[in-house]
Amino acid sequence: MTKSLDTLADKIDYLFRNTKKPDGNYYTYEEVAASSPNLSVANLSALRTGRKSNPSLKVIQALIEFFNIDDSNFFFDTGEGMTSYDEKIKTLATRASELDETGLDFLLDVIEQIKG
């Protein structure tokens, strides 16, 4: 039976259990964490076990890059229950993850001005 990928922890666990190195071994937390300054062993462990469930976009982007995920929707809910608002949030998050630090700072400033 295939385990459902309903939670972020399920999705991250899936990546670790289904992605092998060229030598046939699975990646360790240490190897994945070493690939990006936005990842740490403790954070990866907490995300994989569900102790943390709200990573930054930089963490998601680092995981997408490390595991070479083609589907940007892998980490985002794409179920039938998504509203137009949910879709807009997902689009904003996906596009924001492509910005450099200056762009993110600008975007956050704009959001703060809109919120008043």
Sequence and secondary structure as in RCSB ss.txt:
>XXXX:A:sequence
MTKSLDTLADKIDYLFRNTKKPDGNYYTYEEVAASSPNLSVANLSALRTGRKSNPSLKVIQALIEFFNIDDSNFF
FDTGEGMTSYDEKIKTLATRASELDETGLDFLLDVIEQIKG
>XXXX:A:secstr
      SHHHHHHHHHHH B TTS B  HHHHHTT TT  HHHHHHHHHTS     HHHHHHHHHHTT   TTTT
S  STT  HHHHHHHHHHHHHTTS HHHHHHHHHHHHHHH 
